[in-house]
Amino acid sequence: MKFSALITVIQDNDEERAIEVAKESGAGSVTILHGKNIGLKEKKVFFGLTLEENVSVLLFVLPRKLTMKVMRTLREEFDLDNPDNSGMAFTLPLTHVAGLDTNELHQFEDNIKTMLGGIQC
């Protein structure tokens, strides 16, 4: 089975909903990183405090066939194509993966079989 990484940068307050949406679309486990987003423009300063946007980075490792379905759902749900939205999502192909939970692999296989209408993977 070939895998891809789906990386989604989302506002902190949307983190839980984004994970729910991704799981409803077939994603399994997720790694969550927290950070700050500084856009193309310089940081704004207000009374000596920098105004940065807190974001969550969600890292999913998914079978390649499932990656675009999950990405499309997140893209639509959180309007990631809107230039006023600071979120984004992208994928990277993975050539070697170690440490995936075997239960999750079986779940992926079952989901893909269901998506393909019972065709053997």
C-alpha positions as CSV (number, residue, x, y, z in Angstrom):
1,M,0.0,0.0,0.0
2,K,1.4,3.4,-0.9
3,F,1.1,6.3,1.5
4,S,1.0,10.1,1.5
5,A,1.3,12.7,4.2
6,L,-1.5,15.2,4.4
7,I,-0.5,18.3,6.3
8,T,-3.2,20.8,7.2
9,V,-2.6,24.2,8.9
10,I,-5.7,25.4,10.6
11,Q,-6.7,28.0,13.2
12,D,-6.4,26.7,16.7
13,N,-10.1,27.2,17.4
14,D,-10.9,24.9,14.4
15,E,-8.6,22.1,15.5
16,E,-11.2,19.7,17.0
17,R,-13.7,20.2,14.2
18,A,-11.0,19.6,11.5
19,I,-10.0,16.3,13.2
20,E,-13.7,15.3,13.3
21,V,-14.2,16.1,9.6
22,A,-11.0,14.3,8.6
23,K,-12.0,11.2,10.6
24,E,-15.5,11.2,9.1
25,S,-13.8,11.1,5.7
26,G,-11.7,8.1,6.6
27,A,-8.6,9.5,8.3
28,G,-7.2,7.6,11.3
29,S,-4.7,8.9,13.8
30,V,-3.3,12.4,13.6
31,T,-0.2,14.2,15.0
32,I,-1.0,17.7,16.2
33,L,1.6,20.5,16.3
34,H,1.0,24.0,17.7
35,G,2.5,27.1,16.3
36,K,2.1,30.7,15.2
37,N,1.3,31.9,11.8
38,I,3.0,35.1,10.5
39,G,1.7,35.9,7.1
40,L,3.3,37.6,4.2
41,K,3.0,41.0,5.8
42,E,5.2,42.0,8.7
43,K,4.1,41.2,12.3
44,K,1.7,43.8,13.7
45,V,2.7,45.3,17.0
46,F,0.1,46.7,19.4
47,F,1.4,48.3,22.6
48,G,4.6,46.3,22.3
49,L,2.8,42.9,21.8
50,T,3.1,41.1,18.6
51,L,-0.2,39.9,17.1
52,E,0.3,36.5,15.7
53,E,-2.3,33.9,14.8
54,N,-2.2,30.6,16.8
55,V,-2.5,27.6,14.5
56,S,-2.6,23.9,14.6
57,V,-0.7,21.7,12.2
58,L,-2.4,18.4,11.6
59,L,-0.3,15.6,10.2
60,F,-2.1,12.6,8.7
61,V,-0.4,9.6,7.2
62,L,-2.9,8.1,4.8
63,P,-3.1,5.6,1.9
64,R,-2.6,7.5,-1.3
65,K,-6.1,6.6,-2.5
66,L,-7.7,8.2,0.5
67,T,-5.6,11.3,0.8
68,M,-7.4,13.4,-1.7
69,K,-10.9,12.6,-0.3
70,V,-9.8,13.8,3.2
71,M,-8.1,16.9,1.7
72,R,-11.1,17.8,-0.4
73,T,-13.4,17.5,2.6
74,L,-11.1,19.8,4.8
75,R,-10.7,22.2,1.9
76,E,-14.4,22.6,1.5
77,E,-15.4,22.6,5.2
78,F,-12.8,25.3,6.1
79,D,-12.9,27.3,2.9
80,L,-9.1,26.9,2.4
81,D,-9.2,28.5,-1.1
82,N,-10.4,31.8,0.4
83,P,-7.4,34.2,0.3
84,D,-8.7,35.8,3.6
85,N,-8.3,32.4,5.3
86,S,-4.9,31.7,6.7
87,G,-5.3,27.9,6.6
88,M,-3.9,25.6,4.0
89,A,-3.5,21.9,3.2
90,F,-1.0,20.0,1.1
91,T,0.2,16.4,0.5
92,L,3.6,14.8,0.2
93,P,4.3,11.3,-1.2
94,L,5.9,8.9,1.3
95,T,8.3,6.3,0.0
96,H,9.0,4.6,3.3
97,V,6.8,4.4,6.4
98,A,7.5,2.5,9.6
99,G,5.5,2.3,12.9
100,L,1.9,2.4,11.6
101,D,-0.5,0.6,13.8
102,T,-1.7,-2.6,12.2
103,N,-5.3,-2.0,13.3
104,E,-5.2,1.3,11.5
105,L,-3.8,-0.4,8.4
106,H,-6.7,-2.9,8.4
107,Q,-9.1,0.0,8.8
108,F,-7.6,1.8,5.8
109,E,-7.8,-1.4,3.7
110,D,-11.5,-1.8,4.7
111,N,-12.3,1.9,3.9
112,I,-10.6,1.7,0.5
113,K,-12.4,-1.6,-0.4
114,T,-15.7,0.2,0.6
115,M,-14.8,3.2,-1.5
116,L,-13.9,1.0,-4.5
117,G,-17.1,-1.0,-4.2
118,G,-15.6,-4.2,-3.0
119,I,-12.6,-4.4,-5.4
120,Q,-9.7,-6.2,-3.8
121,C,-6.7,-3.9,-3.0
